[in-house]
């Protein structure tokens, strides 16, 4: 009888622990301090012509930054949808930052056009910028929405659900 009570108690504790873990995993975003966007805005990346572009030029605008790579299948899948978002939305600046080699990106873009600003940061700096904006999981694609006051509004891990993103943008950006 004692063994049954003990097993039942272990099962209850396990169920409660699992429930709390699921709740926190779904409902908590990483805590990002406002100062962490300073790393992004004080950084630069290369454009497709290998020229340095200062991220500070994107200040004071709604900004959607999408980190991607040519070897990342979900990244590639969302590019046409991001092209459409860019074409249909005047209220937001969209910037893609490839964590990739400039030659690979130029070859990729010759086959799959990217209509929004496309930058390259093919070194640890690109990964660090992504992490500073909340990519604590180190995933690609990773997208972050930054408000005009340089505060992070929201982070998105993995391939974007464009229906959810468009609905979210309509509610937030007016």
Contact map, one row per residue, 1 for C-alpha under 8 A:
111110000000000000000000000000000000000000000000000000000000000000000000000000000000000000000000000000000000000000000000000000000000000000000000000000000000000000000000000000
111111000000000000000000000000000000000000000000000000000000000000000000000000000000000000000000000000000000000000000000000000000000000000000000000000000000000000000000000000
111111100000000000000000000000000000000000000000000000000000000000000000000000000000000000000000000000000000000000000000000000000000000000000000000000000000000000000000000000
111111110000000000000000000000000000000000000000000000000000000000000000000000000000000000000000000000000000000000000000000000000000000000000000000000000000000000000000000000
111111111000000000000000000000000000000000000000000000000000000000000000000000000000000000000000000000000000000000000000000000000000000000000000000000000000000000000000000000
011111111100000000000000000000000000000000000000000000000000000000000000000000000000000000000000000000000000000000000000000000000000000000000000000000000000000000000000000000
001111111110000000000000000000000000000000000000000000000000000000000000000000000000000000000000000000000000000000000000000000000000000000000000000000000000000000000000000000
000111111111000000000000000000000000000000000000000000000000000000000000000000000000000000000000000000000000000000000000000000000000000000000000000000000000000000000000000000
000011111111100000000000000000000000000000000000000000000000000000000000000000000000000000000000000000000000000000000000000000000000000000000000000000000000000000000000000000
000001111111110000000000000000000000000000000000000000000000000000000000000000000000000000000000000000000000000000000000000000000000000000000000000000000000000000000000000000
000000111111111000000000000000000000000000000000000000000000000000000000000000000000000000000000000000000000000000000000000000000000000000000000000000000000000000000000000000
000000011111111100000000000000000000000000000000000000000000000000000000000000000000000000000000000000000000000000000000000000000000000000000000000000000000000000000000000000
000000001111111110000000000000000000000000000000000000000000000000000000000000000000000000000000000000000000000000000000000000000000000000000000000000000000000000000000000000
000000000111111111000000000000000000000000000000000000000000000000000000000000000000000000000000000000000000000000000000000000000000000000000000000000000000000000000000000000
000000000011111111100000000000000000000000000000000000000000000000000000000000000000000000000000000000000000000000000000000000000000000000000000000000000000000000000000000000
000000000001111111110000000000000000000000000000000000000000000000000000000000000000000000000000000000000000000000000000000000000000000000000000000000000000000000000000000000
000000000000111111111000000000000000000000000000000000000000000000000000000000000000000000000000000000000000000000000000000000000000000000000000000000000000000000000000000000
000000000000011111111100000000000000000000000000000000000000000000000000000000000000000000000000000000000000000000000000000000000000000000000000000000000000000000000000000000
000000000000001111111110000000000000000000000000000000000000000000000000000000000000000000000000000000000000000000000000000000000000000000000000000000000000000000000000000000
000000000000000111111111000000000000000000000000000000000000000000000000000000000000000000000000000000000000000000000000000000000000000000000000000000000000000000000000000000
000000000000000011111111100000000000000000000000000000000000000000000000000000000000000000000000000000000000000000000000000000000000000000000000000000000000000000000000000000
000000000000000001111111110000000000000000000000000000000000000000000000000000000000000000000000000000000000000000000000000000000000000000000000000000000000000000000000000000
000000000000000000111111111000000000000000000000000000000000000000000000000000000000000000000000000000000000000000000000000000000000000000000000000000000000000000000000000000
000000000000000000011111111100000000000000000000000000000000000000000000000000000000000000000000000000000000000000000000000000000000000000000000000000000000000000000000000000
000000000000000000001111111100000000000000000000000000000000000000000000000000000000000000000000000000000000000000000000000000000000000000000000000000000000000000000000000000
000000000000000000000111111100000000000000000000000000000000000000000000000000000000000000000000000000000000000000000000000000000000000000000000000000000000000000000000000000
000000000000000000000011111110000000000000000000000000000000000000000000000000000000000000000000000000000000000000000000000000000000000000000000000000000000000000000000000000
000000000000000000000001111111000000000000000000000000000000000000000000000000000000000000000000000000000000000000000000000000000000000000000000000000000000000000000000000000
000000000000000000000000001111100000000000000000000000000000000000000000000000000000000000000000000000000000000000000000000000000000000000000000000000000010000000000000000000
000000000000000000000000000111110000000000000000000000000000000000000000000000000000000000000000000000000000000000000000000000000000010100000000000000000000000000000000000000
000000000000000000000000000011111000000000000000000000000000000000000000000000000000000000000000000000000000000000000000000000000000010000000000000000000000000000000000000000
000000000000000000000000000001111101000000000000000000000000000000000000000000000000000000000000000000000000000000000000000000000000110000000000000000010000000000000000000000
000000000000000000000000000000111111100000000000000000000000000000000000000000000000000000000000000000000000000000000000000000000000000000000000000000000000000000000000000000
000000000000000000000000000000011111110000000000000000000000000000000000000000000000000000000000000000000000000000000000000000000000000000000000000001110000000000000000000000
000000000000000000000000000000001111111000000000000000000000000000000000000000000000000000000000000000000000000000000000000000000000000000000000000000000000000000000000000000
000000000000000000000000000000011111111100000000000000000000000000000000000000000000000000000000000000000000000000000000000000000001100000000000000000000000000000000000000000
000000000000000000000000000000001111111110000000000000000000000000000000000000000000000000000000000000000000000000000000000000000001100000000000000001110000000000000000000000
000000000000000000000000000000000111111111000000000000000000000000000000000000000000000000000000000000000000000000000000000000000000000000000000000000000000000000000000000000
000000000000000000000000000000000011111111100000000000000000000000000000000000000000000000000000000000000000000000000000000000001001000000000000000000000000000000000000000000
000000000000000000000000000000000001111111110000000000110000000000000000000000000000000000000000000000000000000000000000000000001001100000000000000000000000000000000000000000
000000000000000000000000000000000000111111110000000001110110000000000000000000000000000000000000000000000000000000000000000000000000000000000000000000000000000000000000000000
000000000000000000000000000000000000011111110000000001110000000000000000000000000000000000000000000000000000000000000000000000000000000000000000000000000000000000000000000000
000000000000000000000000000000000000001111111000000001110000000000000000000000000000000000000000000000000000000000000000000000000000000000000000000000000000000000000000000000
000000000000000000000000000000000000000111111100000111100000000000000000000000000000000000000000000000000000000000000000000000000000000000000000000000000000000000000000000000
000000000000000000000000000000000000000000111110000111100000000000000000000000000000000000000000100000000000000000000011100000000000000000000000000000000000000000000000000000
000000000000000000000000000000000000000000011111111110000000000000000000000000000000000000000000000000000000000000000011100000000000000000000000000000000000000000000000000000
000000000000000000000000000000000000000000001111111110000000000000000000000000000000000000000000000000000000000000000111000000000000000000000000000000000000000000000000000000
000000000000000000000000000000000000000000000111111000000000000000000000000000000000000000000000000001001100000000000111000000000000000000000000000000000000000000000000000000
000000000000000000000000000000000000000000000111111000000000000000000000000000000000000000000000000000000000000000000000000000000000000000000000000000000000000000000000000000
000000000000000000000000000000000000000000000111111100000000000000000000000000000000000000000000000001000000000000000000000000000000000000000000000000000000000000000000000000
000000000000000000000000000000000000000000000111111110000000000000000000000000000000000000000000000000000000000000000000000000000000000000000000000000000000000000000000000000
000000000000000000000000000000000000000000011110011111000000000000000000000000000000000000000000000000000000000000000000000000000000000000000000000000000000000000000000000000
000000000000000000000000000000000000000000011110001111100000000000000000000000000000000000000000000000000000000000000000000000000000000000000000000000000000000000000000000000
000000000000000000000000000000000000000011111000000111111000000000000000000000000000000000000000000000000000000000000000000000000000000000000000000000000000000000000000000000
000000000000000000000000000000000000000111111000000011111110000000000000000000000000000000000000000000000000000000000000000000000000000000000000000000000000000000000000000000
000000000000000000000000000000000000000111100000000001111110000000000000000000000000000000000000000000000000000000000000000000000000000000000000000000000000000000000000000000
000000000000000000000000000000000000000000000000000001111110000000000000000000000000000000000000000000000000000000000000000000000000000000000000000000000000000000000000000000
000000000000000000000000000000000000000010000000000000111111101000000000000000000000000000001000000000000000000000000000000000000000000000000000000000000000000000000000000000
000000000000000000000000000000000000000010000000000000111111100000000000000000000000000000000000000000000000000000000000000000000000000000000000000111000000000000000000000000
000000000000000000000000000000000000000000000000000000000111110000000000000000000000000000000000000000000000000000000000000000000000000000000000001111000000000000000000000000
000000000000000000000000000000000000000000000000000000000111111000000000000000000000000000011000000000000000000000000000000000000000000000000000001110000000000000000000000000
000000000000000000000000000000000000000000000000000000000001111100000000000000000000000000111000000000000000000000000000000000000000000000000000111100000000000000000000000010
000000000000000000000000000000000000000000000000000000000100111110000000000000000000000000011110000000000000000000000000000000000000000000000000111100000000000000000000000000
000000000000000000000000000000000000000000000000000000000000011111000000000000000000000000011110000000000000000000000000000000000000000000000011110000000000000000000000000000
000000000000000000000000000000000000000000000000000000000000001111100000000000000000000000000111100000000000000000000000000000000000000000000011110000000000000000000000000000
000000000000000000000000000000000000000000000000000000000000000111110000000000000000000000000111100000000000000000000000000000000000000000001111000000000000000000000000000000
000000000000000000000000000000000000000000000000000000000000000011111000000000000000000000000001111000000000000000000000000000000100000000011110000000000000000000000000000000
000000000000000000000000000000000000000000000000000000000000000001111101001000000000000000000001111000000000000000000000000000000000000000011100000000000000000000000000000000
000000000000000000000000000000000000000000000000000000000000000000111111001100000000000000000000011100001000000000000000000000000000000000011000000000000000000000000000000000
000000000000000000000000000000000000000000000000000000000000000000011111101100000000000000000000010100011001000000000000000000000000000000000000000000000000000000000000000000
000000000000000000000000000000000000000000000000000000000000000000001111100000000000000000000000000000000000000000000000000000000000000000000000000000000000000000000000000000
000000000000000000000000000000000000000000000000000000000000000000011111111100000000000000000000000000000000000000000000000000000000000000011000000000000000000000000000000000
000000000000000000000000000000000000000000000000000000000000000000000111111110000000000000000000000000000000000000000000000000000000000000000000000000000000000000000000000000
000000000000000000000000000000000000000000000000000000000000000000000001111111000000000000000000000000000000000000000000000000000000000000011000000000000000011000000000000000
000000000000000000000000000000000000000000000000000000000000000000011101111111100000000000000000000000000000000000000000000000000000000000011000000000000000001000000000000000
000000000000000000000000000000000000000000000000000000000000000000001101111111100000000000000000000000000000000000000000000000000000000000000000000000000000000000000000000000
000000000000000000000000000000000000000000000000000000000000000000000000111111111000000000000000000000000000000000000000000000000000000000000000000000000000001000000000000000
000000000000000000000000000000000000000000000000000000000000000000000000011111111100000000000000000000000000000000000000000000000000000000000000000000000000001100000000000000
000000000000000000000000000000000000000000000000000000000000000000000000001111111110000000000000000000000000000001000000000000000000000000000000000000000000000000000000000000
000000000000000000000000000000000000000000000000000000000000000000000000000011111111000000000000000000000000000001000000000000000000000000000000000000000000000000000000000000
000000000000000000000000000000000000000000000000000000000000000000000000000011111111100000000000000000000000000000000000000000000000000000000000000000000000000001000000000000
000000000000000000000000000000000000000000000000000000000000000000000000000001111111110000000000000000000000000000000000000000000000000000000000000000000000000000000000000000
000000000000000000000000000000000000000000000000000000000000000000000000000000111111111000000000000000000000000001110000000000000000000000000000000000000000000000000000000000
000000000000000000000000000000000000000000000000000000000000000000000000000000011111111100000000000000000000000000000000000000000000000000000000000000000000000000000000000000
000000000000000000000000000000000000000000000000000000000000000000000000000000001111111110000000000000000000000000000000000000000000000000000000000000000000000000000100000000
000000000000000000000000000000000000000000000000000000000000000000000000000000000111111111011100000000000000000000110000000000000000000000000000000000000000000000000000000000
000000000000000000000000000000000000000000000000000000000000000000000000000000000011111111000000000000000000000000000000000000000000000000000000000000000000000000000000000000
000000000000000000000000000000000000000000000000000000000000000000000000000000000001111111000000000000000000000000000000000000000000000000000000000000000000000000000000000000
000000000000000000000000000000000000000000000000000000000000000000000000000000000000111111110000000000000000000000000000000000000000000000000000000000000000000000000000000000
000000000000000000000000000000000000000000000000000000000000000000000000000000000000011111111000000000000000000000000000000000000000000000000000000000000000000000000000000000
000000000000000000000000000000000000000000000000000000000000010000000000000000000000000011111000000000000000000000000000000000000000000000000000000000000000000000000000000010
000000000000000000000000000000000000000000000000000000000000111100000000000000000000010011111100000000000000000000000000000000000000000000000000000000000000000000000000000000
000000000000000000000000000000000000000000000000000000000100111100000000000000000000010001111110000000000000000000000000000000000000000000000000000000000000000000000000000000
000000000000000000000000000000000000000000000000000000000000001111000000000000000000010000011111000000000000000000011000000000000000000000000000000000000000000000000000000000
000000000000000000000000000000000000000000000000000000000000001111000000000000000000000000001111100000000000000000011110000000000000000000000000000000000000000000000000000000
000000000000000000000000000000000000000000000000000000000000000011110000000000000000000000000111110000000000000000011110000000000000000000000000000000000000000000000000000000
000000000000000000000000000000000000000000001000000000000000000011110000000000000000000000000011111000000000000000000111100001000000000000000000000000000000000000000000000000
000000000000000000000000000000000000000000000000000000000000000000111100000000000000000000000001111110001000000000000111110000000000000000000000000000000000000000000000000000
000000000000000000000000000000000000000000000000000000000000000000111000000000000000000000000000111110000000000000000001111001100000000000000000000000000000000000000000000000
000000000000000000000000000000000000000000000000000000000000000000001100000000000000000000000000011111011000000000000001111000000000000000000000000000000000000000000000000000
000000000000000000000000000000000000000000000000000000000000000000000000000000000000000000000000011111111000000000000001110000000000000000000000000000000000000000000000000000
000000000000000000000000000000000000000000000001010000000000000000000000000000000000000000000000000111111100000000000001010000000000000000000000000000000000000000000000000000
000000000000000000000000000000000000000000000000000000000000000000000000000000000000000000000000000011111110000000000000000000000000000000000000000000000000000000000000000000
000000000000000000000000000000000000000000000000000000000000000000000100000000000000000000000000000111111111000000000000000000000000000000000000000000000000000000000000000000
000000000000000000000000000000000000000000000001000000000000000000001100000000000000000000000000010111111111100000000001000000000000000000000000000000000000000000000000000000
000000000000000000000000000000000000000000000001000000000000000000000000000000000000000000000000000001111111110000000000000000000000000000000000000000000000000000000000000000
000000000000000000000000000000000000000000000000000000000000000000000000000000000000000000000000000000111111111000000000000000000000000000000000000000000000000000000000000000
000000000000000000000000000000000000000000000000000000000000000000000100000000000000000000000000000000011111111110000000000000000000000000000000000000000000000000000000000000
000000000000000000000000000000000000000000000000000000000000000000000000000000000000000000000000000000001111111111000000000000000000000000000000000000000000000000000000000000
000000000000000000000000000000000000000000000000000000000000000000000000000000000000000000000000000000000111111110000000000000000000000000000000000000000000000000000000000000
000000000000000000000000000000000000000000000000000000000000000000000000000000000000000000000000000000000011111110000000000000000000000000000000000000000000000000000000000000
000000000000000000000000000000000000000000000000000000000000000000000000000000000000000000000000000000000001111111000000000000000000000000000000000000000000000000000000000000
000000000000000000000000000000000000000000000000000000000000000000000000000000000000000000000000000000000001111111100000000000000000000000000000000000000000000000000000000000
000000000000000000000000000000000000000000000000000000000000000000000000000000110010000000000000000000000000100111111100000000000000000000000000000000000000000000000000000000
000000000000000000000000000000000000000000000000000000000000000000000000000000000010010000000000000000000000000011111000000000000000000000000000000000000000000000000000000000
000000000000000000000000000000000000000000000000000000000000000000000000000000000010010000000111000000000000000001111100000000000000000000000000000000000000000000000000000000
000000000000000000000000000000000000000000000000000000000000000000000000000000000000000000000111000000000000000001111110000000000000000000000000000000000000000000000000000000
000000000000000000000000000000000000000000000011000000000000000000000000000000000000000000000011110000000000000001011111000000000000000000000000000000000000000000000000000000
000000000000000000000000000000000000000000001111000000000000000000000000000000000000000000000011110000000000000000001111100000000000000000000000000000000000000000000000000000
000000000000000000000000000000000000000000001111000000000000000000000000000000000000000000000000111111001000000000000111110000000000000000000000000000000000000000000000000000
000000000000000000000000000000000000000000001100000000000000000000000000000000000000000000000000111110000000000000000011111011000000000000000000000000000000000000000000000000
000000000000000000000000000000000000000000000000000000000000000000000000000000000000000000000000011111000000000000000001111111000000000000000000000000000000000000000000000000
000000000000000000000000000000000000000000000000000000000000000000000000000000000000000000000000001100000000000000000000111111100000000000000000000000000000000000000000000000
000000000000000000000000000000000000000000000000000000000000000000000000000000000000000000000000000000000000000000000000011111110000000000000000000000000000000000000000000000
000000000000000000000000000000000000000000000000000000000000000000000000000000000000000000000000000000000000000000000000111111111000000000000000000000000000000000000000000000
000000000000000000000000000000000000000000000000000000000000000000000000000000000000000000000000101000000000000000000000111111111100000000000000000000000000000000000000000000
000000000000000000000000000000000000000000000000000000000000000000000000000000000000000000000000001000000000000000000000001111111110000001000000000000000000000000000000000000
000000000000000000000000000000000000000000000000000000000000000000000000000000000000000000000000000000000000000000000000000111111111000000000000000000000000000000000000000000
000000000000000000000000000000000000001100000000000000000000000000000000000000000000000000000000000000000000000000000000000011111111100000000000000000000000000000000000000000
000000000000000000000000000000000000000000000000000000000000000000100000000000000000000000000000000000000000000000000000000001111111111001000100000000000000000000000000000000
000000000000000000000000000000000000000000000000000000000000000000000000000000000000000000000000000000000000000000000000000000111111111101000000000000000000000000000000000000
000000000000000000000000000000000001101100000000000000000000000000000000000000000000000000000000000000000000000000000000000000011111111000000000000000000000000000000000000000
000000000000000000000000000000010001100100000000000000000000000000000000000000000000000000000000000000000000000000000000000000001111111000000001000000010000000000000000000000
000000000000000000000000000001110000000000000000000000000000000000000000000000000000000000000000000000000000000000000000000000000111111100000000000000000010000000000000000000
000000000000000000000000000000000000000000000000000000000000000000000000000000000000000000000000000000000000000000000000000000000111111111100100000000000010100000000000000000
000000000000000000000000000001000000000000000000000000000000000000000000000000000000000000000000000000000000000000000000000000000010011111000000000000000000000000000000000000
000000000000000000000000000000000000000000000000000000000000000000000000000000000000000000000000000000000000000000000000000000000000001111100000000000000000000000000000000000
000000000000000000000000000000000000000000000000000000000000000000000000000000000000000000000000000000000000000000000000000000100110001111110000000000000000000000000000000000
000000000000000000000000000000000000000000000000000000000000000000000000000000000000000000000000000000000000000000000000000000000000001011111100000000000000110000000000000000
000000000000000000000000000000000000000000000000000000000000000000111001011000000000000000000000000000000000000000000000000000000000000001111100000000000000111000000000000000
000000000000000000000000000000000000000000000000000000000000000001111001011000000000000000000000000000000000000000000000000000000000000000111110000000000000111000000000000000
000000000000000000000000000000000000000000000000000000000000000001110000000000000000000000000000000000000000000000000000000000000100001000111111000000000011111000000000000000
000000000000000000000000000000000000000000000000000000000000000111100000000000000000000000000000000000000000000000000000000000000000000000001111100000000011110100000000000000
000000000000000000000000000000000000000000000000000000000000000111000000000000000000000000000000000000000000000000000000000000000000100000000111110000011111000000000000000000
000000000000000000000000000000000000000000000000000000000000011110000000000000000000000000000000000000000000000000000000000000000000000000000011111000011110000000000000000000
000000000000000000000000000000000000000000000000000000000000011110000000000000000000000000000000000000000000000000000000000000000000000000000001111111111100000000000000000000
000000000000000000000000000000000000000000000000000000000001111000000000000000000000000000000000000000000000000000000000000000000000000000000000111111111000000000000000000000
000000000000000000000000000000000000000000000000000000000011111000000000000000000000000000000000000000000000000000000000000000000000000000000000011111100000000000000000000000
000000000000000000000000000000000000000000000000000000000011100000000000000000000000000000000000000000000000000000000000000000000000000000000000011111100000000000000000000000
000000000000000000000000000000000100100000000000000000000011000000000000000000000000000000000000000000000000000000000000000000000000000000000000011111110000000000000000000000
000000000000000000000000000000000100100000000000000000000000000000000000000000000000000000000000000000000000000000000000000000000000000000000000011111111000000000000000000000
000000000000000000000000000000010100100000000000000000000000000000000000000000000000000000000000000000000000000000000000000000000000100000000001111001111110000000000000000000
000000000000000000000000000000000000000000000000000000000000000000000000000000000000000000000000000000000000000000000000000000000000000000000001111000111110000000000000000000
000000000000000000000000000000000000000000000000000000000000000000000000000000000000000000000000000000000000000000000000000000000000000000000001110000011111000000000000000000
000000000000000000000000000010000000000000000000000000000000000000000000000000000000000000000000000000000000000000000000000000000000011000000111100000011111100000000000000000
000000000000000000000000000000000000000000000000000000000000000000000000000000000000000000000000000000000000000000000000000000000000000000000111000000000111110100000000000000
000000000000000000000000000000000000000000000000000000000000000000000000000000000000000000000000000000000000000000000000000000000000001000111110000000000011111100000000000000
000000000000000000000000000000000000000000000000000000000000000000000000010000000000000000000000000000000000000000000000000000000000000000111110000000000001111100000000000000
000000000000000000000000000000000000000000000000000000000000000000000000011011000000000000000000000000000000000000000000000000000000000000011100000000000000111110000000000000
000000000000000000000000000000000000000000000000000000000000000000000000000001000000000000000000000000000000000000000000000000000000000000000010000000000001111111001000000000
000000000000000000000000000000000000000000000000000000000000000000000000000000000000000000000000000000000000000000000000000000000000000000000000000000000000001111111000000000
000000000000000000000000000000000000000000000000000000000000000000000000000000001000000000000000000000000000000000000000000000000000000000000000000000000000000111111100000000
000000000000000000000000000000000000000000000000000000000000000000000000000000000000000000000000000000000000000000000000000000000000000000000000000000000000000011111110000000
000000000000000000000000000000000000000000000000000000000000000000000000000000000000000000000000000000000000000000000000000000000000000000000000000000000000000011111111000000
000000000000000000000000000000000000000000000000000000000000000000000000000000000000000000000000000000000000000000000000000000000000000000000000000000000000000111111111100000
000000000000000000000000000000000000000000000000000000000000000000000000000000000000100000000000000000000000000000000000000000000000000000000000000000000000000001111111110000
000000000000000000000000000000000000000000000000000000000000000000000000000000000000000000000000000000000000000000000000000000000000000000000000000000000000000000111111111000
000000000000000000000000000000000000000000000000000000000000000000000000000000000000000000000000000000000000000000000000000000000000000000000000000000000000000000011111111100
000000000000000000000000000000000000000000000000000000000000000000000000000000000000000000000000000000000000000000000000000000000000000000000000000000000000000000001111111110
000000000000000000000000000000000000000000000000000000000000000000000000000000000000000000000000000000000000000000000000000000000000000000000000000000000000000000000111111111
000000000000000000000000000000000000000000000000000000000000000000000000000000000000000000000000000000000000000000000000000000000000000000000000000000000000000000000011111111
000000000000000000000000000000000000000000000000000000000000000000000000000000000000000000000000000000000000000000000000000000000000000000000000000000000000000000000001111111
000000000000000000000000000000000000000000000000000000000000010000000000000000000000000000100000000000000000000000000000000000000000000000000000000000000000000000000000111111
000000000000000000000000000000000000000000000000000000000000000000000000000000000000000000000000000000000000000000000000000000000000000000000000000000000000000000000000011111
